[in-house]
């Protein structure tokens, strides 16, 4: 007796690699762009493999269709494999590996504005502390994915670059950075980050600052 065919659910991300320039997809009878010759279908199928146009990976995450383009077929295939492996190992917790490429600093500002229990005065203080040139120098141009792995860099920022600032000042900077990353994890932008548990080292007090504090105590050193 023949065995009945079984349907095995595909747990991998359905990702297709193609080029938008391929005239195989040129359909002037059903696509207005194609009919008006304003589409991207400029290369015959035999030309596609060697043309200079980018390769596109079309895929779906959480029922949303997305596309990413790559300069080479190898890069596109690597990304396709990353998607499939991630979906297979992470299951329902899978997050789009390209979602974390969004700029980090704007999300920090949004995090401060979204602090439900913070007063307007507290938010102003947070914004002022976070506007430090040192903070900007480290985080400007960085993506969420970049910062999610910068535990050593952020630790150096807090304890060396800003080491002379008060614990409250440095704690505010730490709270905004780690809080923004936690929010990104919660929203599925990134699966995790490595900055949890960053501790503040004792404040660095220079000789000049020590003398100034000493004078403030009437010359009595403690």
N, C-alpha and C positions, 0 to 999 in steps of 0.2 A: 504494500500500500504506500503510495507516495506521501512524503511528509508535506504538511501544510506550510506554505510560506509564512515566515514571521517578519513583522515589521520592527526594525530596531531603531529607536529614536536616535537621531544624530545630535550629539551634545556639543558639536563643534560650531564655531561661528561660520555662517555661510558667507564666505568672502570670495568675490570674483575679481580677477585681474584683467584689465583691458585698457585700450587706449581710446580716448574720446575722438581721435582723428580717424578711426577705422570706418571706411565707407560701407563696411558690412552692415552697419547700423543706420545707414542713410535711407530714410523712408519718406520721400517727398509726397507720397500719397496719403500719409497719415500724420506727418509732423510739419507744422507751419514753418518752423525754422529751416527744415530741409527743403521744403517747397520754395522758400524765398532765398535759398542758398546763403543763409546767415548762420548755418550750423557749423560745428567743428569738424564735420566729416570730410576731411581734405585728402586723406591718403588711402590708396587702394590696399586691400588686404595683404598683397605681396610686398608692400612697402613698409608696413607697420613695424615689423620687427627691427628695422634699421633706421627708422626716422628719428628725428630729434625730439619729438613730442614726449611728454611725461606719461608714465604708466599710472593708472588709477586703480585703487583697491576700493571696491564698493562692498560694504558689509552692514550688518545690523546688530545693534546692542540695545537691549531693553525695548525691542520693537521699534526702534528708530533707525532709519537708514542713513548711513554716513559714507563719506568718501574721503580718501587721502591720496595725494599724488606723490610720486617718487621719480627721481631722475633715471633710475636704472631698474631693469626687471628684477635683478637680484635683491634690491632694497624692497621692492614690492612683495616679492615672495617671502622675504624674511619677516616683513610685517604681517603677512597673511598667516605664517606659522606662529608668530607671537600671539595673534588673536585666537587661533585654534587651541594652542597650548593653554593659554590663560583661561579660556572658557571651560576646557576639560578639567583643569586642576582646581579652579575657583568656583565653578558652577554658578549658582545664582548670585554669588558675591563678585562676579567678574565685572571689572570696570574698564572702560575704553582707555587703552594706554596712551592715546593721543589727547584725551580730555585734560590731562595735567599740564599741557603746554600753555595754558592760559597764563597771562601775566599775574604775578603774585601781589605786587604792591597795591593795585586797585582793590583787591579782595581784602587787604588789611584795612583799608579805609572803610569799606563796607562793613567789616566786622565791628569796628569801633562804633559806627553809626547804629549798628543793630544791637548794641548792648542794652538790653531792656531795663536793667536795674541801675544803670549809670546815669547820673545827673548830667545836665548840659555842661556844668563846670568840670566834672570829671572827664567827660569826653574831650573837652578842650585841652585838658592837661595831657590826656593820652595822645592826642594829635600833636601837641607841642613836643612831647618827648620823642615820639616816633619820627618827627621831622628832622632829627639829628642827621647832619651830613654823613656821619659814619654809617648810620643805618641805611641811608640812601645809597651810599657807595657800594655796600655789600649786596643789597637786594634789587637795585635798579636793573631792569632788563632780565631779571630771573623769572623763570616759570614756576608754577606750583611744584612741578615734578623736581626741578632743581633744588628748591628750598627744602623739600621733604627729605633730602639726603644730606643736608648741610649742617649736621649736628656739630662737627668740629669747627666749622667756620662761625656759626652762631655762638658757640661757646667762647671762642676767641673774641668775638665782638663784645659779648657781655662782660667777660672777665679780664680782658686785656685792653682792647680799644676803648671801651667805656668803663674800664676798671676803677677810675677815679670818681665816678658818679655814685650817687647814693643808691642804696638797695632798692628804694621805692622807684627811682628812675629806671634802673636796670630791670627791675621786676615788671614794670609796665611794658617795656620793650619785649621782654620775654613772653609776657602774657598775650600780647597782640600777635606775635609770630606763631606761637604754638596754638593759640586759640583759633587763628585763621586756618591752620593746617588741620586741626580737629574738625572744623566745620567742613573742610574739603573732603575729609574722610567720610563724614556723616552723609554728605551729598553724593558720594560716589565718584568724585572727581579723581581721587587717588585711593588706592587700597589701604595705605598705611604711611607713616612717616617715622623718622628716627630721632626726633627731637624731644620726645617725652622724657621727663626726668632730668632735664638740664638744671644744674644747681648753680647758684651764684656764689662765687668765691668771695672772701673778705674784701672789703673795699680797699683799693690801693691809695695810700696816703703819702704824698711826696713830702720831702723835707720842708719845702716852703709852706705847704698847706699845714703841716704839723705845727710849725712855728706860729702860723696865723691862728690856728685853733688854740694853741697854748696861751697866746696873748689874750684871747677871748675868755680864758679861764683865770685871768689875773696872774699868769705866770706859774700857776700850779699844775704840774704835769700829772696825769693819771695813767 
